[in-house]
Amino acid sequence: MDTVTGGDPGPSGGAGGGATWLKACLNGARRPGEHPALPLSPLELAEAAREARGAGADAVHIHPRDEAGSESLSAAHIGAAVRAVREACPGLPVGVSTGLWITGWDVDARREAVRGWAGLAPGELPDFASANLSEPGFEALWHDLRRLGVDVEAGVWSVEDADALAATGLECARVLVEIIGGSADTAVPRARAILVRLAELGVPGPRLLHGEGDPTWILLDEAGQAGLATRIGLEDVLHSPVGGPVGGNAELVRLARARLA
């Protein structure tokens, strides 16, 4: 398979000694109550991050929430969540989502919210933020984030997204090859097609491969075999590789580390 592999996946840090770089995605867009251990508040996110780090996570990805538990890009909620994680886990890289659904698919509202992060203290700004090529406004969002000193992870869900990323000419801290939807049977071929296309186009940046739902564990194994960074957490999956329930993010990280070893 023609991919970019190996090494530190980006300036936000990585695992040493040849270990697979593993990011814990702690909550995602899941609704309150979808899992008993789903972290929502800043304190819950901080505790989940601390436990995930102890289980072997190299970084965390979070979706900060407002007081009602809904996802938010406001500076107040981003800053509070990032600050809480930093206080609990000094030195652990922290990333956030910029998913357009968070602002009701309003591109201008998202830009306004992200630009509002300029008022945050250095310890309240995330190290990196994901931005999806399938959503309008990627290039403007990239520039807004980089002006803030926030690294960008490019969410690539398809071969078409790979083409779109190449057309921008922009370099990202990581290229997230994300298999969203579809069956587990087609997950690996879809991932390989995206990775090959990225390589053909010469798109720079380390790759991180992961899936959501049923393909999650299959793609984690694929990432490990290909020498790519990957991720695991309640955002992506609520069950173990054999289908049983899990206690939370830390258990998922431990299970992932065992498989990647």
C-alpha positions as CSV (number, residue, x, y, z in Angstrom):
1,M,0.0,0.0,0.0
2,D,1.4,3.4,-1.0
3,T,1.1,5.5,2.1
4,V,3.0,8.0,4.3
5,T,4.0,6.2,7.4
6,G,6.1,6.3,10.6
7,G,7.6,8.8,12.9
8,D,6.1,11.6,15.0
9,P,2.7,12.4,13.5
10,G,3.0,16.1,13.9
11,P,4.2,19.0,16.0
12,S,1.6,18.3,18.7
13,G,3.7,15.3,19.9
14,G,3.9,11.6,19.4
15,A,4.8,8.3,21.0
16,G,8.4,7.4,21.2
17,G,10.2,4.1,20.7
18,G,8.3,3.2,17.6
19,A,5.0,2.9,19.4
20,T,1.8,3.9,17.4
21,W,0.7,7.4,18.1
22,L,-2.7,7.1,19.7
23,K,-5.2,9.9,20.3
24,A,-8.2,9.5,22.6
25,C,-11.4,11.0,21.2
26,L,-13.3,11.5,24.5
27,N,-16.9,12.5,23.6
28,G,-17.6,13.6,20.0
29,A,-21.1,14.6,19.1
30,R,-22.7,12.0,21.3
31,R,-25.8,13.1,23.2
32,P,-25.9,13.1,27.0
33,G,-26.8,9.7,28.3
34,E,-25.5,7.7,25.3
35,H,-22.9,6.1,27.6
36,P,-22.7,6.3,31.4
37,A,-19.1,7.5,31.3
38,L,-19.5,10.1,28.5
39,P,-17.7,13.2,29.6
40,L,-19.4,16.5,28.9
41,S,-18.4,19.2,31.5
42,P,-14.8,20.6,31.7
43,L,-14.2,18.6,34.9
44,E,-15.5,15.4,33.4
45,L,-13.3,15.9,30.3
46,A,-10.3,16.6,32.4
47,E,-10.8,13.4,34.4
48,A,-11.4,11.4,31.3
49,A,-8.3,12.8,29.7
50,R,-6.2,12.0,32.8
51,E,-7.4,8.4,32.8
52,A,-6.9,8.1,29.0
53,R,-3.4,9.4,29.4
54,G,-2.7,6.9,32.1
55,A,-4.0,4.1,29.8
56,G,-1.6,5.1,27.0
57,A,-3.1,8.0,25.0
58,D,-0.6,10.4,23.5
59,A,-3.2,13.2,22.9
60,V,-6.9,13.9,23.4
61,H,-9.6,15.3,21.1
62,I,-12.7,16.9,22.7
63,H,-16.0,18.5,21.8
64,P,-16.6,21.1,24.5
65,R,-20.2,21.6,25.6
66,D,-22.3,24.4,26.9
67,E,-24.3,24.3,30.2
68,A,-27.1,22.3,28.6
69,G,-24.7,19.7,27.2
70,S,-24.8,20.8,23.6
71,E,-21.6,21.2,21.5
72,S,-20.2,24.7,21.4
73,L,-17.4,26.6,19.7
74,S,-17.8,29.7,21.9
75,A,-14.5,30.9,23.4
76,A,-16.0,30.5,26.9
77,H,-16.7,26.8,26.5
78,I,-13.6,26.0,24.4
79,G,-11.4,27.9,26.9
80,A,-12.9,26.3,30.0
81,A,-12.6,22.7,28.6
82,V,-9.1,23.1,27.3
83,R,-7.9,24.8,30.5
84,A,-9.4,22.0,32.7
85,V,-7.7,19.3,30.6
86,R,-4.4,21.2,30.7
87,E,-4.5,21.5,34.5
88,A,-5.2,17.8,34.9
89,C,-2.8,16.7,32.3
90,P,0.2,19.1,31.9
91,G,1.9,18.6,28.6
92,L,-0.8,16.5,27.0
93,P,-1.7,17.8,23.5
94,V,-5.4,18.8,23.4
95,G,-7.5,19.2,20.2
96,V,-11.0,20.2,19.5
97,S,-13.6,19.8,16.7
98,T,-14.8,22.6,14.4
99,G,-17.6,20.5,12.9
100,L,-19.9,22.7,11.0
101,W,-23.0,21.0,12.5
102,I,-22.0,22.7,15.8
103,T,-23.1,26.1,14.4
104,G,-26.2,24.7,12.6
105,W,-24.2,24.5,9.3
106,D,-23.7,28.3,9.4
107,V,-20.2,28.9,8.0
108,D,-20.1,32.6,9.0
109,A,-21.2,31.7,12.6
110,R,-18.4,29.2,12.8
111,R,-15.8,31.7,11.6
112,E,-17.0,34.3,14.1
113,A,-16.9,31.7,16.9
114,V,-13.3,30.6,16.1
115,R,-12.1,34.1,15.6
116,G,-13.4,34.8,19.1
117,W,-10.8,32.4,20.5
118,A,-8.3,35.3,20.0
119,G,-9.3,36.5,23.4
120,L,-8.4,33.3,25.2
121,A,-5.3,33.0,27.3
122,P,-2.5,30.8,25.9
123,G,-3.4,27.9,28.2
124,E,-7.0,28.0,27.0
125,L,-6.3,27.6,23.3
126,P,-6.2,24.1,21.9
127,D,-3.0,22.8,20.4
128,F,-4.9,21.6,17.3
129,A,-8.3,21.6,15.7
130,S,-9.9,19.3,13.1
131,A,-11.5,20.8,10.0
132,N,-13.4,18.7,7.5
133,L,-12.8,19.1,3.7
134,S,-16.4,18.0,3.1
135,E,-17.7,21.1,4.7
136,P,-17.6,24.6,3.1
137,G,-15.1,27.1,4.4
138,F,-12.1,24.9,4.9
139,E,-9.4,27.3,3.6
140,A,-10.7,30.3,5.5
141,L,-11.0,28.3,8.7
142,W,-7.4,27.0,8.2
143,H,-6.1,30.6,8.0
144,D,-8.1,31.6,11.0
145,L,-6.8,28.7,13.1
146,R,-3.2,29.3,12.0
147,R,-3.4,33.0,12.9
148,L,-4.3,31.9,16.4
149,G,-1.3,29.5,16.5
150,V,-3.6,26.4,16.4
151,D,-2.5,23.5,14.3
152,V,-5.0,22.1,11.8
153,E,-5.9,18.5,11.3
154,A,-7.6,18.0,7.9
155,G,-10.5,15.6,8.0
156,V,-10.5,13.6,4.7
157,W,-13.5,11.3,4.4
158,S,-13.2,10.4,0.7
159,V,-11.0,10.4,-2.4
160,E,-12.8,13.6,-3.4
161,D,-11.8,15.2,-0.1
162,A,-8.2,14.2,-0.8
163,D,-8.4,16.0,-4.2
164,A,-9.9,19.0,-2.5
165,L,-7.1,19.1,0.1
166,A,-4.5,18.9,-2.6
167,A,-6.1,21.7,-4.5
168,T,-5.8,24.1,-1.5
169,G,-2.0,23.6,-1.4
170,L,-2.2,24.0,2.4
171,E,-0.1,21.9,4.8
172,C,-1.7,20.5,8.0
173,A,-0.3,19.0,11.2
174,R,-2.1,15.8,10.4
175,V,-4.3,14.4,7.6
176,L,-7.1,12.5,9.3
177,V,-8.3,9.6,7.0
178,E,-11.7,9.1,8.5
179,I,-14.1,6.4,7.4
180,I,-17.5,7.6,8.3
181,G,-20.5,5.4,7.7
182,G,-20.6,2.3,5.5
183,S,-20.1,-1.3,6.3
184,A,-17.1,-2.8,8.0
185,D,-16.5,-5.0,4.9
186,T,-15.7,-1.9,2.7
187,A,-13.8,0.1,5.4
188,V,-10.3,-1.0,4.6
189,P,-10.6,-0.7,0.8
190,R,-12.0,2.8,1.2
191,A,-9.2,3.8,3.5
192,R,-6.5,2.4,1.2
193,A,-8.0,4.3,-1.8
194,I,-7.8,7.6,0.1
195,L,-4.3,6.9,1.3
196,V,-3.1,6.0,-2.1
197,R,-4.7,9.1,-3.6
198,L,-3.1,11.4,-1.0
199,A,0.3,9.9,-1.9
200,E,-0.3,10.2,-5.6
201,L,-1.1,13.9,-5.1
202,G,1.9,14.5,-2.9
203,V,-0.3,15.9,0.0
204,P,2.1,16.7,2.9
205,G,1.6,15.8,6.5
206,P,1.5,12.7,8.6
207,R,-1.6,10.4,8.3
208,L,-4.0,9.3,11.1
209,L,-6.4,6.6,10.2
210,H,-9.6,5.8,12.1
211,G,-13.2,4.8,11.7
212,E,-16.5,5.2,13.6
213,G,-19.0,2.5,14.6
214,D,-18.5,-1.0,13.3
215,P,-15.3,-0.4,11.3
216,T,-13.5,1.2,14.3
217,W,-11.5,-1.8,15.4
218,I,-10.8,-3.1,11.9
219,L,-9.3,0.3,11.0
220,L,-7.3,0.6,14.2
221,D,-5.7,-2.7,13.3
222,E,-5.1,-1.5,9.7
223,A,-3.5,1.7,11.1
224,G,-1.2,-0.3,13.3
225,Q,-0.1,-2.6,10.5
226,A,0.5,0.3,8.2
227,G,2.5,2.3,10.8
228,L,0.0,5.1,10.9
229,A,-1.3,7.1,13.9
230,T,-4.8,6.3,15.0
231,R,-7.4,7.1,17.6
232,I,-10.0,5.5,19.9
233,G,-12.6,6.7,22.3
234,L,-16.3,7.0,23.1
235,E,-16.7,9.4,20.1
236,D,-15.9,6.5,17.8
237,V,-17.2,3.3,19.5
238,L,-19.0,2.1,22.6
239,H,-18.0,-1.5,22.5
240,S,-14.9,-3.7,22.7
241,P,-13.3,-5.6,19.8
242,V,-15.4,-8.6,20.7
243,G,-18.6,-6.6,21.0
244,G,-19.0,-6.3,24.8
245,P,-19.7,-3.0,26.6
246,V,-16.8,-0.9,27.8
247,G,-16.5,1.2,31.0
248,G,-15.2,4.3,29.3
249,N,-12.4,6.0,27.4
250,A,-9.6,4.6,29.5
251,E,-10.7,1.0,28.8
252,L,-10.9,1.7,25.1
253,V,-7.4,3.1,25.1
254,R,-6.1,0.1,27.0
255,L,-7.8,-2.3,24.6
256,A,-6.3,-0.3,21.6
257,R,-2.8,-0.3,23.1
258,A,-3.0,-4.1,23.5
259,R,-4.0,-4.6,19.9
260,L,-1.4,-2.1,18.6
261,A,1.3,-3.8,20.6
